[in-house]
Amino acid sequence: MWELKVAEEWEYWYSKLDGSLLRIVEKRICRLEQEGHSYEHLGSGLQFFKDQFNGQYRICFREEQKSKTRILHFVGDHKNYEHWLGMRG
């Protein structure tokens, strides 16, 4: 099982979510704790993975394999995802 932590920026992006999405996001977060799921690596030298759901929504996180920790950084729609990615490079 993975331990989950949140980065400082997570709260900002999480607070922008529509209330109707919160239950879906909670389920996706619970899934991130479990073993056996694979996630897309963002590549381009970025140390982030992405979980895409409901078509246009994403959760981005880093993994620390040694400590089995996933650090949540971003959640939001495609538009906000592009903005968040732009801040990385």
Secondary structure in CASP SS format (residue, H / E / C, confidence):
PFRMAT SS
TARGET T0000
AUTHOR 0000-0000-0000
METHOD secondary structure of the structure
MODEL  1
M C 1.00
W C 1.00
E E 1.00
L E 1.00
K E 1.00
V E 1.00
A C 1.00
E H 1.00
E H 1.00
W H 1.00
E H 1.00
Y H 1.00
W H 1.00
Y H 1.00
S H 1.00
K C 1.00
L C 1.00
D C 1.00
G H 1.00
S H 1.00
L H 1.00
L H 1.00
R H 1.00
I H 1.00
V H 1.00
E H 1.00
K H 1.00
R H 1.00
I H 1.00
C H 1.00
R H 1.00
L H 1.00
E H 1.00
Q C 1.00
E C 1.00
G C 1.00
H C 1.00
S C 1.00
Y C 1.00
E E 1.00
H E 1.00
L C 1.00
G C 1.00
S C 1.00
G C 1.00
L C 1.00
Q C 1.00
F C 1.00
F E 1.00
K E 1.00
D E 1.00
Q E 1.00
F E 1.00
N C 1.00
G C 1.00
Q C 1.00
Y E 1.00
R E 1.00
I E 1.00
C E 1.00
F E 1.00
R E 1.00
E E 1.00
E E 1.00
Q C 1.00
K C 1.00
S C 1.00
K C 1.00
T E 1.00
R E 1.00
I E 1.00
L E 1.00
H E 1.00
F E 1.00
V E 1.00
G E 1.00
D C 1.00
H H 1.00
K H 1.00
N H 1.00
Y H 1.00
E H 1.00
H H 1.00
W H 1.00
L H 1.00
G H 1.00
M C 1.00
R C 1.00
G C 1.00
END
